[in-house]
Amino acid sequence: MSWHNLHARTEILHEVLTRAAADPADPALLHDLPESDRLFGGPEGVLAALQYQWDNHLNAKLDQALLEGRSEDEAYRELAAEQPALRAVLDSQDVRRWYDRRVLTH
């Protein structure tokens, strides 16, 4: 992947999160995103990238919580508070169910 494509993908994800801050359940949340079909394969790919971002951040939080003697639940709640738009869009789009299905079939 080129730097140009990486930056374009990042801009798309930021745009979705900006939109999600206003209304994570908006049906137009994943539409009219320039180049999202080419860069992500469409809305499902954007959602998968957001889920991947959440999973990476959560894994880091869980590692840190373990070192500090905090619970997994505390780490999850901390991340949800830090990234409310990301958590809201994943919840509103029921991404985990979709993501698990996609991973299991590919």
Jmol script that loads the backbone (N, CA, C; Angstrom):
load data "model"
ATOM      1  N   MET A   1       0.837  -1.164   0.000  1.00  0.00           N
ATOM      2  CA  MET A   1       0.000   0.000   0.000  1.00  0.00           C
ATOM      3  C   MET A   1       0.889   1.236   0.000  1.00  0.00           C
ATOM      4  N   SER A   2       0.548   2.201  -0.827  1.00  0.00           N
ATOM      5  CA  SER A   2       1.329   3.434  -0.906  1.00  0.00           C
ATOM      6  C   SER A   2       0.982   4.361   0.262  1.00  0.00           C
ATOM      7  N   TRP A   3       1.870   5.326   0.497  1.00  0.00           N
ATOM      8  CA  TRP A   3       1.607   6.321   1.542  1.00  0.00           C
ATOM      9  C   TRP A   3       0.344   7.099   1.216  1.00  0.00           C
ATOM     10  N   HIS A   4       0.161   7.386  -0.059  1.00  0.00           N
ATOM     11  CA  HIS A   4      -1.049   8.112  -0.475  1.00  0.00           C
ATOM     12  C   HIS A   4      -2.300   7.327  -0.079  1.00  0.00           C
ATOM     13  N   ASN A   5      -2.308   6.029  -0.377  1.00  0.00           N
ATOM     14  CA  ASN A   5      -3.473   5.210  -0.033  1.00  0.00           C
ATOM     15  C   ASN A   5      -3.653   5.088   1.476  1.00  0.00           C
ATOM     16  N   LEU A   6      -2.557   4.968   2.201  1.00  0.00           N
ATOM     17  CA  LEU A   6      -2.647   4.891   3.656  1.00  0.00           C
ATOM     18  C   LEU A   6      -3.281   6.161   4.223  1.00  0.00           C
ATOM     19  N   HIS A   7      -2.824   7.306   3.743  1.00  0.00           N
ATOM     20  CA  HIS A   7      -3.383   8.568   4.227  1.00  0.00           C
ATOM     21  C   HIS A   7      -4.842   8.723   3.800  1.00  0.00           C
ATOM     22  N   ALA A   8      -5.179   8.301   2.600  1.00  0.00           N
ATOM     23  CA  ALA A   8      -6.567   8.373   2.137  1.00  0.00           C
ATOM     24  C   ALA A   8      -7.466   7.474   2.984  1.00  0.00           C
ATOM     25  N   ARG A   9      -6.984   6.282   3.333  1.00  0.00           N
ATOM     26  CA  ARG A   9      -7.757   5.380   4.201  1.00  0.00           C
ATOM     27  C   ARG A   9      -7.964   6.011   5.576  1.00  0.00           C
ATOM     28  N   THR A  10      -6.901   6.602   6.113  1.00  0.00           N
ATOM     29  CA  THR A  10      -6.992   7.255   7.426  1.00  0.00           C
ATOM     30  C   THR A  10      -8.003   8.395   7.391  1.00  0.00           C
ATOM     31  N   GLU A  11      -8.003   9.176   6.336  1.00  0.00           N
ATOM     32  CA  GLU A  11      -8.959  10.275   6.202  1.00  0.00           C
ATOM     33  C   GLU A  11     -10.394   9.758   6.168  1.00  0.00           C
ATOM     34  N   ILE A  12     -10.619   8.657   5.495  1.00  0.00           N
ATOM     35  CA  ILE A  12     -11.961   8.075   5.436  1.00  0.00           C
ATOM     36  C   ILE A  12     -12.403   7.644   6.827  1.00  0.00           C
ATOM     37  N   LEU A  13     -11.533   6.977   7.563  1.00  0.00           N
ATOM     38  CA  LEU A  13     -11.886   6.539   8.909  1.00  0.00           C
ATOM     39  C   LEU A  13     -12.167   7.729   9.821  1.00  0.00           C
ATOM     40  N   HIS A  14     -11.375   8.776   9.702  1.00  0.00           N
ATOM     41  CA  HIS A  14     -11.607   9.985  10.496  1.00  0.00           C
ATOM     42  C   HIS A  14     -12.945  10.623  10.136  1.00  0.00           C
ATOM     43  N   GLU A  15     -13.276  10.629   8.858  1.00  0.00           N
ATOM     44  CA  GLU A  15     -14.556  11.193   8.423  1.00  0.00           C
ATOM     45  C   GLU A  15     -15.724  10.399   9.012  1.00  0.00           C
ATOM     46  N   VAL A  16     -15.628   9.092   8.995  1.00  0.00           N
ATOM     47  CA  VAL A  16     -16.699   8.262   9.566  1.00  0.00           C
ATOM     48  C   VAL A  16     -16.840   8.549  11.055  1.00  0.00           C
ATOM     49  N   LEU A  17     -15.731   8.661  11.768  1.00  0.00           N
ATOM     50  CA  LEU A  17     -15.792   8.933  13.202  1.00  0.00           C
ATOM     51  C   LEU A  17     -16.330  10.332  13.489  1.00  0.00           C
ATOM     52  N   THR A  18     -16.020  11.292  12.635  1.00  0.00           N
ATOM     53  CA  THR A  18     -16.581  12.638  12.778  1.00  0.00           C
ATOM     54  C   THR A  18     -18.094  12.590  12.591  1.00  0.00           C
ATOM     55  N   ARG A  19     -18.536  11.889  11.577  1.00  0.00           N
ATOM     56  CA  ARG A  19     -19.974  11.734  11.346  1.00  0.00           C
ATOM     57  C   ARG A  19     -20.627  10.985  12.511  1.00  0.00           C
ATOM     58  N   ALA A  20     -19.955   9.966  13.007  1.00  0.00           N
ATOM     59  CA  ALA A  20     -20.508   9.149  14.088  1.00  0.00           C
ATOM     60  C   ALA A  20     -20.650   9.952  15.373  1.00  0.00           C
ATOM     61  N   ALA A  21     -19.797  10.932  15.585  1.00  0.00           N
ATOM     62  CA  ALA A  21     -19.912  11.766  16.782  1.00  0.00           C
ATOM     63  C   ALA A  21     -21.244  12.509  16.784  1.00  0.00           C
ATOM     64  N   ALA A  22     -21.743  12.835  15.598  1.00  0.00           N
ATOM     65  CA  ALA A  22     -23.032  13.520  15.492  1.00  0.00           C
ATOM     66  C   ALA A  22     -24.192  12.540  15.591  1.00  0.00           C
ATOM     67  N   ASP A  23     -24.081  11.392  14.889  1.00  0.00           N
ATOM     68  CA  ASP A  23     -25.158  10.392  14.910  1.00  0.00           C
ATOM     69  C   ASP A  23     -24.607   9.058  14.421  1.00  0.00           C
ATOM     70  N   PRO A  24     -24.202   8.182  15.338  1.00  0.00           N
ATOM     71  CA  PRO A  24     -23.592   6.910  14.925  1.00  0.00           C
ATOM     72  C   PRO A  24     -24.556   5.966  14.213  1.00  0.00           C
ATOM     73  N   ALA A  25     -25.851   6.189  14.334  1.00  0.00           N
ATOM     74  CA  ALA A  25     -26.829   5.322  13.684  1.00  0.00           C
ATOM     75  C   ALA A  25     -27.329   5.903  12.362  1.00  0.00           C
ATOM     76  N   ASP A  26     -26.762   6.995  11.922  1.00  0.00           N
ATOM     77  CA  ASP A  26     -27.181   7.630  10.673  1.00  0.00           C
ATOM     78  C   ASP A  26     -27.007   6.656   9.516  1.00  0.00           C
ATOM     79  N   PRO A  27     -28.076   6.399   8.761  1.00  0.00           N
ATOM     80  CA  PRO A  27     -27.969   5.462   7.634  1.00  0.00           C
ATOM     81  C   PRO A  27     -26.958   5.900   6.571  1.00  0.00           C
ATOM     82  N   ALA A  28     -26.658   7.196   6.509  1.00  0.00           N
ATOM     83  CA  ALA A  28     -25.704   7.714   5.517  1.00  0.00           C
ATOM     84  C   ALA A  28     -24.270   7.727   6.028  1.00  0.00           C
ATOM     85  N   LEU A  29     -24.050   7.198   7.219  1.00  0.00           N
ATOM     86  CA  LEU A  29     -22.740   7.237   7.863  1.00  0.00           C
ATOM     87  C   LEU A  29     -21.615   6.735   6.955  1.00  0.00           C
ATOM     88  N   LEU A  30     -21.870   5.686   6.208  1.00  0.00           N
ATOM     89  CA  LEU A  30     -20.819   5.043   5.411  1.00  0.00           C
ATOM     90  C   LEU A  30     -20.962   5.301   3.915  1.00  0.00           C
ATOM     91  N   HIS A  31     -21.758   6.310   3.561  1.00  0.00           N
ATOM     92  CA  HIS A  31     -21.980   6.619   2.153  1.00  0.00           C
ATOM     93  C   HIS A  31     -21.311   7.936   1.780  1.00  0.00           C
ATOM     94  N   ASP A  32     -21.088   8.105   0.506  1.00  0.00           N
ATOM     95  CA  ASP A  32     -20.454   9.316  -0.023  1.00  0.00           C
ATOM     96  C   ASP A  32     -19.075   9.558   0.585  1.00  0.00           C
ATOM     97  N   LEU A  33     -18.317   8.509   0.703  1.00  0.00           N
ATOM     98  CA  LEU A  33     -16.934   8.588   1.172  1.00  0.00           C
ATOM     99  C   LEU A  33     -16.028   8.373  -0.040  1.00  0.00           C
ATOM    100  N   PRO A  34     -15.378   9.434  -0.505  1.00  0.00           N
ATOM    101  CA  PRO A  34     -14.555   9.300  -1.704  1.00  0.00           C
ATOM    102  C   PRO A  34     -13.536   8.171  -1.586  1.00  0.00           C
ATOM    103  N   GLU A  35     -13.507   7.339  -2.586  1.00  0.00           N
ATOM    104  CA  GLU A  35     -12.549   6.240  -2.738  1.00  0.00           C
ATOM    105  C   GLU A  35     -12.725   5.087  -1.751  1.00  0.00           C
ATOM    106  N   SER A  36     -13.798   5.070  -0.974  1.00  0.00           N
ATOM    107  CA  SER A  36     -13.934   3.981   0.004  1.00  0.00           C
ATOM    108  C   SER A  36     -14.114   2.628  -0.683  1.00  0.00           C
ATOM    109  N   ASP A  37     -14.768   2.620  -1.830  1.00  0.00           N
ATOM    110  CA  ASP A  37     -14.908   1.343  -2.538  1.00  0.00           C
ATOM    111  C   ASP A  37     -13.549   0.823  -2.985  1.00  0.00           C
ATOM    112  N   ARG A  38     -12.729   1.701  -3.523  1.00  0.00           N
ATOM    113  CA  ARG A  38     -11.404   1.291  -4.001  1.00  0.00           C
ATOM    114  C   ARG A  38     -10.482   0.909  -2.837  1.00  0.00           C
ATOM    115  N   LEU A  39     -10.523   1.685  -1.773  1.00  0.00           N
ATOM    116  CA  LEU A  39      -9.574   1.492  -0.677  1.00  0.00           C
ATOM    117  C   LEU A  39     -10.011   0.462   0.356  1.00  0.00           C
ATOM    118  N   PHE A  40     -11.331   0.274   0.515  1.00  0.00           N
ATOM    119  CA  PHE A  40     -11.835  -0.639   1.533  1.00  0.00           C
ATOM    120  C   PHE A  40     -12.746  -1.730   0.972  1.00  0.00           C
ATOM    121  N   GLY A  41     -13.118  -1.602  -0.298  1.00  0.00           N
ATOM    122  CA  GLY A  41     -14.066  -2.562  -0.857  1.00  0.00           C
ATOM    123  C   GLY A  41     -15.499  -2.259  -0.477  1.00  0.00           C
ATOM    124  N   GLY A  42     -15.747  -1.058   0.029  1.00  0.00           N
ATOM    125  CA  GLY A  42     -17.092  -0.646   0.386  1.00  0.00           C
ATOM    126  C   GLY A  42     -17.291  -0.507   1.885  1.00  0.00           C
ATOM    127  N   PRO A  43     -18.538  -0.263   2.287  1.00  0.00           N
ATOM    128  CA  PRO A  43     -18.852  -0.017   3.701  1.00  0.00           C
ATOM    129  C   PRO A  43     -18.425  -1.137   4.642  1.00  0.00           C
ATOM    130  N   GLU A  44     -18.551  -2.376   4.231  1.00  0.00           N
ATOM    131  CA  GLU A  44     -18.161  -3.478   5.120  1.00  0.00           C
ATOM    132  C   GLU A  44     -16.666  -3.448   5.418  1.00  0.00           C
ATOM    133  N   GLY A  45     -15.869  -3.063   4.445  1.00  0.00           N
ATOM    134  CA  GLY A  45     -14.437  -2.943   4.662  1.00  0.00           C
ATOM    135  C   GLY A  45     -14.084  -1.795   5.596  1.00  0.00           C
ATOM    136  N   VAL A  46     -14.835  -0.703   5.494  1.00  0.00           N
ATOM    137  CA  VAL A  46     -14.631   0.421   6.417  1.00  0.00           C
ATOM    138  C   VAL A  46     -14.942  -0.036   7.840  1.00  0.00           C
ATOM    139  N   LEU A  47     -16.054  -0.735   8.010  1.00  0.00           N
ATOM    140  CA  LEU A  47     -16.424  -1.238   9.335  1.00  0.00           C
ATOM    141  C   LEU A  47     -15.386  -2.226   9.869  1.00  0.00           C
ATOM    142  N   ALA A  48     -14.872  -3.069   9.008  1.00  0.00           N
ATOM    143  CA  ALA A  48     -13.832  -4.018   9.440  1.00  0.00           C
ATOM    144  C   ALA A  48     -12.586  -3.272   9.900  1.00  0.00           C
ATOM    145  N   ALA A  49     -12.215  -2.205   9.198  1.00  0.00           N
ATOM    146  CA  ALA A  49     -11.048  -1.417   9.590  1.00  0.00           C
ATOM    147  C   ALA A  49     -11.279  -0.732  10.941  1.00  0.00           C
ATOM    148  N   LEU A  50     -12.491  -0.253  11.168  1.00  0.00           N
ATOM    149  CA  LEU A  50     -12.806   0.357  12.456  1.00  0.00           C
ATOM    150  C   LEU A  50     -12.781  -0.682  13.576  1.00  0.00           C
ATOM    151  N   GLN A  51     -13.282  -1.872  13.298  1.00  0.00           N
ATOM    152  CA  GLN A  51     -13.236  -2.931  14.302  1.00  0.00           C
ATOM    153  C   GLN A  51     -11.788  -3.311  14.603  1.00  0.00           C
ATOM    154  N   TYR A  52     -10.966  -3.377  13.585  1.00  0.00           N
ATOM    155  CA  TYR A  52      -9.548  -3.686  13.763  1.00  0.00           C
ATOM    156  C   TYR A  52      -8.871  -2.618  14.631  1.00  0.00           C
ATOM    157  N   GLN A  53      -9.208  -1.353  14.372  1.00  0.00           N
ATOM    158  CA  GLN A  53      -8.660  -0.253  15.167  1.00  0.00           C
ATOM    159  C   GLN A  53      -9.067  -0.411  16.632  1.00  0.00           C
ATOM    160  N   TRP A  54     -10.348  -0.707  16.874  1.00  0.00           N
ATOM    161  CA  TRP A  54     -10.823  -0.909  18.247  1.00  0.00           C
ATOM    162  C   TRP A  54     -10.083  -2.071  18.910  1.00  0.00           C
ATOM    163  N   ASP A  55      -9.981  -3.182  18.205  1.00  0.00           N
ATOM    164  CA  ASP A  55      -9.329  -4.366  18.765  1.00  0.00           C
ATOM    165  C   ASP A  55      -7.879  -4.084  19.142  1.00  0.00           C
ATOM    166  N   ASN A  56      -7.152  -3.358  18.289  1.00  0.00           N
ATOM    167  CA  ASN A  56      -5.758  -3.031  18.592  1.00  0.00           C
ATOM    168  C   ASN A  56      -5.653  -2.169  19.841  1.00  0.00           C
ATOM    169  N   HIS A  57      -6.498  -1.162  19.925  1.00  0.00           N
ATOM    170  CA  HIS A  57      -6.466  -0.285  21.098  1.00  0.00           C
ATOM    171  C   HIS A  57      -6.896  -1.033  22.356  1.00  0.00           C
ATOM    172  N   LEU A  58      -7.881  -1.894  22.232  1.00  0.00           N
ATOM    173  CA  LEU A  58      -8.339  -2.655  23.387  1.00  0.00           C
ATOM    174  C   LEU A  58      -7.248  -3.611  23.871  1.00  0.00           C
ATOM    175  N   ASN A  59      -6.567  -4.264  22.962  1.00  0.00           N
ATOM    176  CA  ASN A  59      -5.473  -5.158  23.363  1.00  0.00           C
ATOM    177  C   ASN A  59      -4.393  -4.405  24.128  1.00  0.00           C
ATOM    178  N   ALA A  60      -4.080  -3.213  23.696  1.00  0.00           N
ATOM    179  CA  ALA A  60      -3.088  -2.401  24.411  1.00  0.00           C
ATOM    180  C   ALA A  60      -3.602  -2.034  25.799  1.00  0.00           C
ATOM    181  N   LYS A  61      -4.874  -1.657  25.882  1.00  0.00           N
ATOM    182  CA  LYS A  61      -5.470  -1.323  27.180  1.00  0.00           C
ATOM    183  C   LYS A  61      -5.484  -2.536  28.115  1.00  0.00           C
ATOM    184  N   LEU A  62      -5.784  -3.698  27.566  1.00  0.00           N
ATOM    185  CA  LEU A  62      -5.817  -4.911  28.387  1.00  0.00           C
ATOM    186  C   LEU A  62      -4.431  -5.258  28.911  1.00  0.00           C
ATOM    187  N   ASP A  63      -3.417  -5.112  28.075  1.00  0.00           N
ATOM    188  CA  ASP A  63      -2.040  -5.353  28.518  1.00  0.00           C
ATOM    189  C   ASP A  63      -1.670  -4.401  29.646  1.00  0.00           C
ATOM    190  N   GLN A  64      -2.009  -3.132  29.473  1.00  0.00           N
ATOM    191  CA  GLN A  64      -1.694  -2.135  30.492  1.00  0.00           C
ATOM    192  C   GLN A  64      -2.457  -2.425  31.788  1.00  0.00           C
ATOM    193  N   ALA A  65      -3.718  -2.803  31.661  1.00  0.00           N
ATOM    194  CA  ALA A  65      -4.522  -3.120  32.848  1.00  0.00           C
ATOM    195  C   ALA A  65      -3.917  -4.298  33.614  1.00  0.00           C
ATOM    196  N   LEU A  66      -3.463  -5.285  32.895  1.00  0.00           N
ATOM    197  CA  LEU A  66      -2.839  -6.446  33.538  1.00  0.00           C
ATOM    198  C   LEU A  66      -1.617  -6.023  34.355  1.00  0.00           C
ATOM    199  N   LEU A  67      -0.798  -5.168  33.772  1.00  0.00           N
ATOM    200  CA  LEU A  67       0.393  -4.686  34.472  1.00  0.00           C
ATOM    201  C   LEU A  67       0.036  -3.864  35.710  1.00  0.00           C
ATOM    202  N   GLU A  68      -1.083  -3.168  35.637  1.00  0.00           N
ATOM    203  CA  GLU A  68      -1.489  -2.287  36.737  1.00  0.00           C
ATOM    204  C   GLU A  68      -2.435  -2.961  37.728  1.00  0.00           C
ATOM    205  N   GLY A  69      -2.785  -4.227  37.476  1.00  0.00           N
ATOM    206  CA  GLY A  69      -3.684  -4.935  38.374  1.00  0.00           C
ATOM    207  C   GLY A  69      -5.132  -4.490  38.272  1.00  0.00           C
ATOM    208  N   ARG A  70      -5.517  -3.954  37.116  1.00  0.00           N
ATOM    209  CA  ARG A  70      -6.906  -3.536  36.905  1.00  0.00           C
ATOM    210  C   ARG A  70      -7.639  -4.604  36.120  1.00  0.00           C
ATOM    211  N   SER A  71      -8.953  -4.572  36.151  1.00  0.00           N
ATOM    212  CA  SER A  71      -9.753  -5.589  35.480  1.00  0.00           C
ATOM    213  C   SER A  71      -9.892  -5.290  33.982  1.00  0.00           C
ATOM    214  N   GLU A  72     -10.256  -6.335  33.250  1.00  0.00           N
ATOM    215  CA  GLU A  72     -10.523  -6.179  31.821  1.00  0.00           C
ATOM    216  C   GLU A  72     -11.705  -5.244  31.599  1.00  0.00           C
ATOM    217  N   ASP A  73     -12.692  -5.340  32.458  1.00  0.00           N
ATOM    218  CA  ASP A  73     -13.869  -4.485  32.357  1.00  0.00           C
ATOM    219  C   ASP A  73     -13.486  -3.013  32.503  1.00  0.00           C
ATOM    220  N   GLU A  74     -12.593  -2.727  33.440  1.00  0.00           N
ATOM    221  CA  GLU A  74     -12.128  -1.347  33.617  1.00  0.00           C
ATOM    222  C   GLU A  74     -11.415  -0.848  32.355  1.00  0.00           C
ATOM    223  N   ALA A  75     -10.599  -1.707  31.769  1.00  0.00           N
ATOM    224  CA  ALA A  75      -9.876  -1.331  30.553  1.00  0.00           C
ATOM    225  C   ALA A  75     -10.843  -1.060  29.404  1.00  0.00           C
ATOM    226  N   TYR A  76     -11.850  -1.901  29.277  1.00  0.00           N
ATOM    227  CA  TYR A  76     -12.848  -1.724  28.219  1.00  0.00           C
ATOM    228  C   TYR A  76     -13.588  -0.403  28.412  1.00  0.00           C
ATOM    229  N   ARG A  77     -14.052  -0.156  29.627  1.00  0.00           N
ATOM    230  CA  ARG A  77     -14.807   1.078  29.901  1.00  0.00           C
ATOM    231  C   ARG A  77     -13.933   2.316  29.680  1.00  0.00           C
ATOM    232  N   GLU A  78     -12.668   2.210  30.036  1.00  0.00           N
ATOM    233  CA  GLU A  78     -11.743   3.330  29.824  1.00  0.00           C
ATOM    234  C   GLU A  78     -11.614   3.641  28.331  1.00  0.00           C
ATOM    235  N   LEU A  79     -11.436   2.618  27.520  1.00  0.00           N
ATOM    236  CA  LEU A  79     -11.312   2.831  26.079  1.00  0.00           C
ATOM    237  C   LEU A  79     -12.617   3.367  25.493  1.00  0.00           C
ATOM    238  N   ALA A  80     -13.739   2.842  25.926  1.00  0.00           N
ATOM    239  CA  ALA A  80     -15.033   3.332  25.428  1.00  0.00           C
ATOM    240  C   ALA A  80     -15.214   4.808  25.765  1.00  0.00           C
ATOM    241  N   ALA A  81     -14.745   5.228  26.935  1.00  0.00           N
ATOM    242  CA  ALA A  81     -14.831   6.636  27.313  1.00  0.00           C
ATOM    243  C   ALA A  81     -13.875   7.497  26.489  1.00  0.00           C
ATOM    244  N   GLU A  82     -12.718   6.953  26.139  1.00  0.00           N
ATOM    245  CA  GLU A  82     -11.734   7.690  25.343  1.00  0.00           C
ATOM    246  C   GLU A  82     -12.141   7.793  23.871  1.00  0.00           C
ATOM    247  N   GLN A  83     -12.839   6.782  23.378  1.00  0.00           N
ATOM    248  CA  GLN A  83     -13.200   6.749  21.964  1.00  0.00           C
ATOM    249  C   GLN A  83     -14.705   6.474  21.801  1.00  0.00           C
ATOM    250  N   PRO A  84     -15.533   7.398  22.274  1.00  0.00           N
ATOM    251  CA  PRO A  84     -16.974   7.152  22.245  1.00  0.00           C
ATOM    252  C   PRO A  84     -17.560   7.044  20.831  1.00  0.00           C
ATOM    253  N   ALA A  85     -17.041   7.808  19.887  1.00  0.00           N
ATOM    254  CA  ALA A  85     -17.585   7.736  18.527  1.00  0.00           C
ATOM    255  C   ALA A  85     -17.276   6.379  17.897  1.00  0.00           C
ATOM    256  N   LEU A  86     -16.071   5.892  18.096  1.00  0.00           N
ATOM    257  CA  LEU A  86     -15.703   4.584  17.553  1.00  0.00           C
ATOM    258  C   LEU A  86     -16.574   3.493  18.157  1.00  0.00           C
ATOM    259  N   ARG A  87     -16.715   3.493  19.477  1.00  0.00           N
ATOM    260  CA  ARG A  87     -17.533   2.467  20.131  1.00  0.00           C
ATOM    261  C   ARG A  87     -18.986   2.573  19.675  1.00  0.00           C
ATOM    262  N   ALA A  88     -19.489   3.799  19.536  1.00  0.00           N
ATOM    263  CA  ALA A  88     -20.880   3.999  19.138  1.00  0.00           C
ATOM    264  C   ALA A  88     -21.149   3.502  17.723  1.00  0.00           C
ATOM    265  N   VAL A  89     -20.236   3.760  16.805  1.00  0.00           N
ATOM    266  CA  VAL A  89     -20.476   3.303  15.432  1.00  0.00           C
ATOM    267  C   VAL A  89     -20.405   1.779  15.366  1.00  0.00           C
ATOM    268  N   LEU A  90     -19.494   1.175  16.085  1.00  0.00           N
ATOM    269  CA  LEU A  90     -19.406  -0.288  16.076  1.00  0.00           C
ATOM    270  C   LEU A  90     -20.665  -0.907  16.688  1.00  0.00           C
ATOM    271  N   ASP A  91     -21.153  -0.307  17.769  1.00  0.00           N
ATOM    272  CA  ASP A  91     -22.374  -0.818  18.393  1.00  0.00           C
ATOM    273  C   ASP A  91     -23.589  -0.602  17.505  1.00  0.00           C
ATOM    274  N   SER A  92     -23.704   0.576  16.917  1.00  0.00           N
ATOM    275  CA  SER A  92     -24.898   0.880  16.116  1.00  0.00           C
ATOM    276  C   SER A  92     -24.952   0.055  14.831  1.00  0.00           C
ATOM    277  N   GLN A  93     -23.798  -0.319  14.324  1.00  0.00           N
ATOM    278  CA  GLN A  93     -23.747  -1.104  13.085  1.00  0.00           C
ATOM    279  C   GLN A  93     -23.655  -2.604  13.361  1.00  0.00           C
ATOM    280  N   ASP A  94     -23.654  -2.990  14.626  1.00  0.00           N
ATOM    281  CA  ASP A  94     -23.543  -4.395  15.030  1.00  0.00           C
ATOM    282  C   ASP A  94     -22.355  -5.058  14.333  1.00  0.00           C
ATOM    283  N   VAL A  95     -21.213  -4.383  14.394  1.00  0.00           N
ATOM    284  CA  VAL A  95     -20.029  -4.799  13.647  1.00  0.00           C
ATOM    285  C   VAL A  95     -19.461  -6.120  14.133  1.00  0.00           C
ATOM    286  N   ARG A  96     -19.465  -6.374  15.414  1.00  0.00           N
ATOM    287  CA  ARG A  96     -18.840  -7.615  15.904  1.00  0.00           C
ATOM    288  C   ARG A  96     -19.494  -8.835  15.267  1.00  0.00           C
ATOM    289  N   ARG A  97     -20.809  -8.844  15.200  1.00  0.00           N
ATOM    290  CA  ARG A  97     -21.500  -9.981  14.586  1.00  0.00           C
ATOM    291  C   ARG A  97     -21.103 -10.106  13.121  1.00  0.00           C
ATOM    292  N   TRP A  98     -21.089  -8.990  12.401  1.00  0.00           N
ATOM    293  CA  TRP A  98     -20.709  -9.004  10.990  1.00  0.00           C
ATOM    294  C   TRP A  98     -19.242  -9.391  10.841  1.00  0.00           C
ATOM    295  N   TYR A  99     -18.379  -8.799  11.661  1.00  0.00           N
ATOM    296  CA  TYR A  99     -16.937  -9.031  11.586  1.00  0.00           C
ATOM    297  C   TYR A  99     -16.608 -10.497  11.855  1.00  0.00           C
ATOM    298  N   ASP A 100     -17.212 -11.071  12.888  1.00  0.00           N
ATOM    299  CA  ASP A 100     -16.976 -12.484  13.198  1.00  0.00           C
ATOM    300  C   ASP A 100     -17.403 -13.373  12.035  1.00  0.00           C
ATOM    301  N   ARG A 101     -18.529 -13.079  11.433  1.00  0.00           N
ATOM    302  CA  ARG A 101     -19.016 -13.864  10.302  1.00  0.00           C
ATOM    303  C   ARG A 101     -18.056 -13.765   9.125  1.00  0.00           C
ATOM    304  N   ARG A 102     -17.559 -12.570   8.846  1.00  0.00           N
ATOM    305  CA  ARG A 102     -16.644 -12.383   7.719  1.00  0.00           C
ATOM    306  C   ARG A 102     -15.327 -13.113   7.952  1.00  0.00           C
ATOM    307  N   VAL A 103     -14.772 -13.006   9.139  1.00  0.00           N
ATOM    308  CA  VAL A 103     -13.500 -13.656   9.450  1.00  0.00           C
ATOM    309  C   VAL A 103     -13.644 -15.175   9.347  1.00  0.00           C
ATOM    310  N   LEU A 104     -14.747 -15.709   9.811  1.00  0.00           N
ATOM    311  CA  LEU A 104     -14.943 -17.158   9.796  1.00  0.00           C
ATOM    312  C   LEU A 104     -15.155 -17.706   8.395  1.00  0.00           C
ATOM    313  N   THR A 105     -15.626 -16.873   7.463  1.00  0.00           N
ATOM    314  CA  THR A 105     -15.887 -17.365   6.111  1.00  0.00           C
ATOM    315  C   THR A 105     -14.742 -17.088   5.156  1.00  0.00           C
ATOM    316  N   HIS A 106     -13.719 -16.371   5.574  1.00  0.00           N
ATOM    317  CA  HIS A 106     -12.599 -16.059   4.659  1.00  0.00           C
ATOM    318  C   HIS A 106     -11.339 -16.771   5.068  1.00  0.00           C
TER     319      HIS A 106
END
end "model"
wireframe off; spacefill off
backbone 0.3
color backbone group
